[in-house]
Amino acid sequence: MTSTEARADTLAAARELLSRHPVLDGHNDLPWTLRVAGDVGVDTTDLAGPVASIQTDLPRLASGGVGAQFWSVYVSADLAGETAVTTTLEQIDLVRELIRRYPDALELALTADDVERIAAGGKVASLIGAEGGHSIGCSLGTLRAFYALGVRYLTLTHNRNLPWADSATDEPAAGGLTAFGREVVREMQRLGMLVDLSHVSPDTMRDALDTAEGPVIFSHSSALAICDHPRNVPDHILARLPANGGVCMVNFVPAFVSQACRDWEQEFAEEMKRRGFDFRNVMGRGQAREERAAWVAGHPRPPVTLAEVADHIEHVRDVAGAGHVGIGSDYDGVDWLPEGLEDVSCYPALIAELLDRGWSEADCGKLASGNILRVLRAAEETARALSASRGPSRSRIEDLDGPAAAVS
């Protein structure tokens, strides 16, 4: 048998495995792409057919063996207060509109049992994740309202600090979680909403794990030991996941995966700063986008491959264990991806790579969806126990962190 034939056999085995253990991906930014990306909009894009300009559509989800997806209801960290809350509500409404438009392919999932039932019926179980604690406007009442609307995880921060939590990509201010931040974690777990530690600083990770009464997740993060990017998870935190029961869902973003890409990104950031632009905001239109395109044309991006993503998955497994690793791609949240993982049809290729490395079918099934389904069930069990012993928290940020925190 030739190597090509052997690879084809492994890919067929991966597809068969995903028919029994379909992917539950931790993070997809399609809703925001449909909101802001020019001609690609919810009213102008038919996801039932191939859509070349984006990374996600219904045929490719089916081809990729996706049985469930956390759709991110991300809003920019530049928004705050009422504007952030309102925009998040609009994003939740957008996800629900997608589900309404494609009832034969998508169905809202609120529980682990929902996920299994919907996926078994041939649809994509659609869960909702809110990306950034700015979305709740420092209000536990808003947090509870989001849960009632179907939000099943909240990423504690995005790229900027909050009054109650430090981000991985901002200068430390709170030193982790404040008293109100810890109350947010407790209230989330009383509800059954997953505490997502992607995007937060190591100190915030530590404080959240110290506070947690149930498992936490990293919905889309990779391993710091392989790529020195602040969005990645240090080994000393990964090592705490077995005791907590949580899961790290490995991300596909090239700058989080490849050190060469991380170094390229830092060079790009410095050049954009020299030109007077915030490199985080040069993905839009106008002069900033033109400046970015011109720089990239003269500075080609380093290649990054599917095999490097597999390296991160194996590292998380080696440090935290096979029961604590998952997949959180970030499709449609970035404009380039590793070779071999260009869109949502590519999960079988990743599973095939791991099978070729000697992974068992059982461990591949845990990676694809088994681990995050276990965490969802554990969160539901934790919520039942906590709700039996305490009611909704009425704490306000000014009560716990002082009057100044409410206006910061």
C-alpha positions as CSV (number, residue, x, y, z in Angstrom):
1,M,0.0,0.0,0.0
2,T,1.3,3.4,-0.9
3,S,1.5,6.3,1.5
4,T,-1.3,8.0,-0.4
5,E,-3.5,4.9,-0.1
6,A,-2.7,4.6,3.6
7,R,-3.6,8.2,4.2
8,A,-6.9,7.8,2.3
9,D,-7.7,4.8,4.5
10,T,-6.9,6.8,7.7
11,L,-9.1,9.7,6.4
12,A,-11.9,7.2,5.8
13,A,-11.5,5.9,9.3
14,A,-11.6,9.4,10.7
15,R,-14.8,10.2,8.9
16,E,-16.3,7.0,10.2
17,L,-15.2,7.8,13.7
18,L,-16.8,11.3,13.4
19,S,-20.1,9.7,12.3
20,R,-20.1,8.1,15.8
21,H,-18.5,10.9,17.7
22,P,-19.3,14.1,15.8
23,V,-17.3,17.2,16.5
24,L,-18.5,19.7,19.2
25,D,-16.4,22.8,18.4
26,G,-16.0,25.3,21.1
27,H,-15.9,28.6,19.1
28,N,-17.0,29.8,15.7
29,D,-17.4,33.6,14.9
30,L,-19.8,33.2,12.0
31,P,-22.5,35.4,13.6
32,W,-20.1,38.4,13.9
33,T,-18.9,37.8,10.3
34,L,-22.5,37.9,9.1
35,R,-23.1,41.1,11.0
36,V,-20.1,43.1,9.8
37,A,-18.4,41.7,6.7
38,G,-19.8,43.7,3.9
39,D,-21.8,41.6,1.4
40,V,-21.6,38.6,3.6
41,G,-24.7,39.1,5.7
42,V,-27.5,37.1,7.2
43,D,-30.0,38.4,4.6
44,T,-27.6,38.1,1.6
45,T,-25.8,34.8,2.3
46,D,-27.4,31.4,1.8
47,L,-25.6,29.1,4.1
48,A,-27.4,26.1,2.5
49,G,-25.0,26.3,-0.4
50,P,-21.3,26.7,-0.6
51,V,-20.1,30.2,0.4
52,A,-16.6,30.7,-0.8
53,S,-16.0,34.0,1.0
54,I,-16.4,32.5,4.5
55,Q,-15.1,29.4,6.3
56,T,-18.5,28.1,7.5
57,D,-21.5,26.9,5.6
58,L,-24.0,24.0,6.1
59,P,-22.5,21.7,3.4
60,R,-19.0,22.0,4.8
61,L,-20.3,21.5,8.4
62,A,-21.8,18.2,7.3
63,S,-18.6,17.2,5.4
64,G,-16.5,18.0,8.5
65,G,-18.5,15.7,10.7
66,V,-19.7,18.6,12.9
67,G,-22.6,17.6,15.2
68,A,-22.6,20.6,17.5
69,Q,-21.2,24.1,17.5
70,F,-20.8,26.9,20.1
71,W,-21.7,29.9,18.0
72,S,-19.9,33.0,19.5
73,V,-22.1,36.0,20.2
74,Y,-19.0,38.1,20.3
75,V,-19.1,41.9,20.4
76,S,-16.1,44.3,20.3
77,A,-14.4,44.9,23.6
78,D,-14.4,48.6,22.6
79,L,-18.1,48.5,23.5
80,A,-19.2,48.9,27.1
81,G,-22.3,49.2,29.4
82,E,-25.7,49.4,27.7
83,T,-24.2,49.3,24.2
84,A,-22.3,46.1,24.8
85,V,-25.4,44.5,26.4
86,T,-27.7,45.6,23.5
87,T,-25.2,44.5,20.8
88,T,-24.9,41.1,22.5
89,L,-28.6,40.7,22.6
90,E,-28.7,41.4,18.8
91,Q,-26.1,38.7,18.3
92,I,-28.1,36.2,20.3
93,D,-31.1,37.2,18.1
94,L,-29.0,36.6,15.0
95,V,-28.1,33.1,16.0
96,R,-31.7,32.3,16.7
97,E,-32.6,33.8,13.3
98,L,-30.1,31.4,11.7
99,I,-31.7,28.5,13.5
100,R,-35.1,29.6,12.3
101,R,-34.0,30.0,8.7
102,Y,-32.3,26.5,8.5
103,P,-34.6,24.3,10.6
104,D,-33.5,21.1,8.7
105,A,-29.8,21.7,9.6
106,L,-29.7,23.7,12.9
107,E,-31.4,23.4,16.2
108,L,-30.9,25.3,19.5
109,A,-29.3,23.2,22.2
110,L,-29.5,24.1,25.9
111,T,-28.2,20.9,27.5
112,A,-25.8,18.0,26.9
113,D,-28.8,15.7,26.3
114,D,-30.1,18.2,23.7
115,V,-26.7,18.1,21.9
116,E,-26.7,14.3,21.7
117,R,-30.4,14.1,20.5
118,I,-30.0,16.8,17.9
119,A,-26.7,15.5,16.5
120,A,-28.2,11.9,16.4
121,G,-30.9,13.4,14.3
122,G,-28.5,14.7,11.7
123,K,-28.6,18.4,12.6
124,V,-26.0,20.7,14.1
125,A,-26.8,21.3,17.8
126,S,-26.4,25.0,18.1
127,L,-25.1,26.3,21.5
128,I,-24.5,30.0,22.3
129,G,-21.3,31.3,23.9
130,A,-20.8,35.0,24.8
131,E,-17.2,36.2,24.3
132,G,-16.3,38.7,26.9
133,G,-17.6,39.8,30.3
134,H,-18.1,43.3,29.0
135,S,-21.3,41.9,27.5
136,I,-23.0,41.7,30.9
137,G,-22.4,45.3,31.8
138,C,-21.2,44.4,35.3
139,S,-24.7,43.1,36.1
140,L,-25.5,39.6,37.5
141,G,-29.1,40.2,36.4
142,T,-28.0,40.6,32.8
143,L,-25.9,37.4,33.2
144,R,-29.1,35.5,34.3
145,A,-31.1,37.0,31.4
146,F,-28.4,35.8,29.0
147,Y,-28.7,32.3,30.4
148,A,-32.4,32.4,30.0
149,L,-31.9,33.3,26.3
150,G,-29.7,30.3,25.8
151,V,-26.1,31.5,26.5
152,R,-24.2,28.5,27.8
153,Y,-20.8,30.0,28.3
154,L,-19.3,33.4,29.0
155,T,-15.6,34.1,28.3
156,L,-14.7,36.2,31.3
157,T,-12.8,38.8,29.2
158,H,-11.9,39.6,25.7
159,N,-8.8,41.6,24.6
160,R,-9.2,44.3,27.2
161,N,-9.4,44.3,31.0
162,L,-12.8,44.6,32.8
163,P,-13.3,46.4,36.1
164,W,-13.5,42.9,37.6
165,A,-11.1,40.8,35.6
166,D,-7.7,41.0,33.8
167,S,-7.3,40.1,30.2
168,A,-4.3,38.2,28.7
169,T,-3.7,41.0,26.2
170,D,-3.9,44.1,28.4
171,E,-1.7,45.4,31.2
172,P,-2.6,43.8,34.6
173,A,-4.8,45.9,36.8
174,A,-6.9,43.8,39.1
175,G,-4.3,41.1,39.6
176,G,-6.7,38.5,38.4
177,L,-10.4,38.5,39.6
178,T,-11.8,41.1,42.0
179,A,-14.4,40.1,44.6
180,F,-17.1,40.9,42.1
181,G,-15.3,38.8,39.5
182,R,-15.3,35.8,41.8
183,E,-19.0,36.4,42.4
184,V,-19.6,36.3,38.6
185,V,-17.9,32.9,38.5
186,R,-20.0,31.6,41.4
187,E,-23.2,32.8,39.9
188,M,-22.3,31.3,36.5
189,Q,-21.8,27.9,38.1
190,R,-25.0,28.2,40.1
191,L,-26.8,28.8,36.8
192,G,-25.0,26.1,34.8
193,M,-23.2,28.5,32.5
194,L,-19.7,27.4,31.7
195,V,-16.9,29.6,32.9
196,D,-14.6,30.2,29.8
197,L,-11.0,31.2,30.6
198,S,-9.9,31.8,27.0
199,H,-8.6,35.4,26.7
200,V,-8.0,35.9,30.4
201,S,-4.6,36.4,32.1
202,P,-2.9,33.6,34.0
203,D,-3.8,35.3,37.3
204,T,-7.5,35.4,36.3
205,M,-7.2,31.7,35.3
206,R,-5.7,31.0,38.8
207,D,-8.4,32.9,40.6
208,A,-11.2,31.4,38.6
209,L,-9.9,27.9,39.3
210,D,-9.6,28.7,43.0
211,T,-13.2,29.9,43.1
212,A,-14.8,27.3,40.8
213,E,-17.2,24.8,42.3
214,G,-17.4,22.9,39.0
215,P,-15.4,22.4,35.8
216,V,-14.2,25.4,33.6
217,I,-13.3,25.5,30.0
218,F,-11.0,27.2,27.6
219,S,-13.2,27.5,24.5
220,H,-10.5,28.4,22.1
221,S,-6.9,28.4,23.4
222,S,-3.7,26.6,22.7
223,A,-0.5,25.7,24.6
224,L,1.9,28.4,25.8
225,A,4.8,25.9,26.0
226,I,4.7,25.5,22.2
227,C,3.9,29.0,21.1
228,D,4.6,32.0,23.4
229,H,1.4,34.0,22.8
230,P,-0.5,35.4,25.8
231,R,-3.7,33.9,24.5
232,N,-2.3,30.4,25.2
233,V,-2.5,28.4,28.4
234,P,0.6,27.9,30.7
235,D,1.4,24.3,31.7
236,H,0.9,25.1,35.4
237,I,-2.8,25.9,34.6
238,L,-3.2,22.9,32.3
239,A,-2.0,20.7,35.1
240,R,-4.9,21.9,37.3
241,L,-7.6,20.7,34.8
242,P,-7.8,17.1,36.0
243,A,-8.6,18.2,39.5
244,N,-11.1,20.7,38.3
245,G,-12.6,18.4,35.6
246,G,-12.3,21.1,32.9
247,V,-11.2,21.0,29.3
248,C,-8.9,23.1,27.0
249,M,-10.3,23.3,23.5
250,V,-7.3,23.9,21.1
251,N,-7.4,26.8,18.7
252,F,-6.4,27.0,15.1
253,V,-5.3,30.7,14.9
254,P,-1.8,30.6,13.3
255,A,-0.3,33.2,15.7
256,F,-1.4,31.0,18.6
257,V,-0.1,27.8,16.9
258,S,3.2,28.7,15.4
259,Q,6.1,30.6,17.0
260,A,7.1,31.8,13.6
261,C,3.7,33.2,13.0
262,R,3.7,34.8,16.5
263,D,7.0,36.5,15.7
264,W,5.6,37.7,12.3
265,E,2.5,39.1,14.1
266,Q,4.7,41.0,16.6
267,E,6.7,42.6,13.7
268,F,3.4,43.5,12.0
269,A,2.1,45.1,15.3
270,E,5.2,47.2,15.6
271,E,4.9,48.4,12.1
272,M,1.3,49.3,12.4
273,K,2.1,51.2,15.6
274,R,4.8,53.1,13.8
275,R,2.2,54.1,11.2
276,G,-0.3,55.2,13.8
277,F,-2.7,52.3,13.8
278,D,-3.8,49.8,16.5
279,F,-2.9,46.5,14.8
280,R,-5.9,44.9,16.5
281,N,-8.2,47.2,14.5
282,V,-6.8,46.9,11.0
283,M,-9.1,44.2,9.8
284,G,-11.8,46.7,8.8
285,R,-12.2,49.0,5.8
286,G,-10.4,52.1,4.6
287,Q,-6.8,53.2,5.0
288,A,-6.0,50.8,7.9
289,R,-7.0,47.8,5.8
290,E,-5.0,49.1,2.8
291,E,-1.9,49.7,5.0
292,R,-2.2,46.2,6.3
293,A,-2.6,44.7,2.8
294,A,0.5,46.6,1.6
295,W,2.6,45.4,4.5
296,V,1.5,41.8,4.1
297,A,2.3,41.9,0.4
298,G,6.0,42.7,1.2
299,H,6.2,40.4,4.3
300,P,4.6,37.0,3.5
301,R,3.1,35.1,6.3
302,P,5.1,32.1,7.5
303,P,3.4,28.8,6.7
304,V,1.6,26.9,9.5
305,T,0.3,23.4,9.2
306,L,-2.4,21.1,10.6
307,A,0.4,19.0,12.1
308,E,1.4,22.0,14.3
309,V,-2.2,22.2,15.6
310,A,-1.9,18.4,16.4
311,D,1.3,19.2,18.3
312,H,-0.8,21.5,20.6
313,I,-3.5,18.9,21.1
314,E,-0.9,16.3,22.0
315,H,0.8,18.7,24.4
316,V,-2.5,19.5,26.2
317,R,-3.1,15.7,26.4
318,D,0.4,15.1,27.8
319,V,0.0,17.7,30.5
320,A,-3.7,17.6,31.4
321,G,-4.7,14.1,30.2
322,A,-6.8,12.7,27.3
323,G,-9.9,13.6,29.2
324,H,-9.2,17.3,29.2
325,V,-8.6,18.4,25.6
326,G,-11.1,19.5,22.9
327,I,-11.3,21.5,19.7
328,G,-12.1,25.2,19.6
329,S,-11.3,26.3,16.0
330,D,-12.1,30.0,15.8
331,Y,-13.4,29.6,12.3
332,D,-14.6,32.9,10.7
333,G,-12.8,34.7,13.5
334,V,-9.6,35.0,11.5
335,D,-8.7,35.6,7.8
336,W,-6.1,32.8,7.5
337,L,-5.7,29.3,8.9
338,P,-3.2,26.5,8.9
339,E,-2.7,24.5,5.7
340,G,-5.1,21.6,5.9
341,L,-7.5,23.3,8.2
342,E,-8.9,26.0,5.9
343,D,-12.6,25.6,6.7
344,V,-15.1,23.6,8.7
345,S,-14.9,20.6,6.4
346,C,-11.3,19.8,7.6
347,Y,-11.9,18.2,11.0
348,P,-11.5,14.6,9.5
349,A,-8.0,15.5,8.4
350,L,-7.1,16.5,11.9
351,I,-8.5,13.3,13.4
352,A,-6.6,11.3,10.7
353,E,-3.4,13.0,11.7
354,L,-3.9,12.0,15.3
355,L,-4.8,8.4,14.3
356,D,-1.6,8.3,12.3
357,R,0.2,9.4,15.4
358,G,-1.2,6.4,17.3
359,W,-4.2,8.0,19.1
360,S,-6.9,5.5,20.0
361,E,-10.4,5.8,18.6
362,A,-11.6,6.3,22.2
363,D,-9.3,9.3,22.8
364,C,-10.2,10.8,19.4
365,G,-13.8,10.5,20.4
366,K,-13.1,12.3,23.7
367,L,-11.3,15.1,21.8
368,A,-14.0,15.5,19.2
369,S,-16.9,15.9,21.6
370,G,-16.8,13.4,24.6
371,N,-14.8,15.7,26.9
372,I,-16.9,18.8,26.4
373,L,-20.1,16.8,26.7
374,R,-18.9,15.5,30.0
375,V,-18.1,19.0,31.1
376,L,-21.6,20.2,30.1
377,R,-23.2,17.5,32.1
378,A,-21.0,18.2,35.1
379,A,-21.9,21.9,34.9
380,E,-25.6,20.9,34.9
381,E,-25.1,18.7,37.9
382,T,-23.1,21.4,39.8
383,A,-25.9,23.9,39.0
384,R,-28.6,21.6,40.5
385,A,-26.6,21.2,43.7
386,L,-25.7,24.9,44.1
387,S,-29.2,26.1,43.3
388,A,-30.5,23.8,46.0
389,S,-28.3,25.6,48.6
390,R,-28.4,29.2,47.5
391,G,-30.5,31.6,45.4
392,P,-29.6,34.2,42.8
393,S,-26.8,36.6,43.9
394,R,-28.0,40.2,44.3
395,S,-24.5,41.5,44.7
396,R,-23.5,44.6,42.8
397,I,-19.9,45.5,41.7
398,E,-20.0,48.6,44.0
399,D,-21.0,46.4,46.9
400,L,-18.0,44.1,46.5
401,D,-15.3,46.2,44.8
402,G,-16.2,49.7,46.1
403,P,-18.1,52.7,44.5
404,A,-15.2,53.5,42.1
405,A,-15.4,50.1,40.4
406,A,-19.0,50.8,39.2
407,V,-17.8,53.8,37.1
408,S,-14.4,52.5,35.9
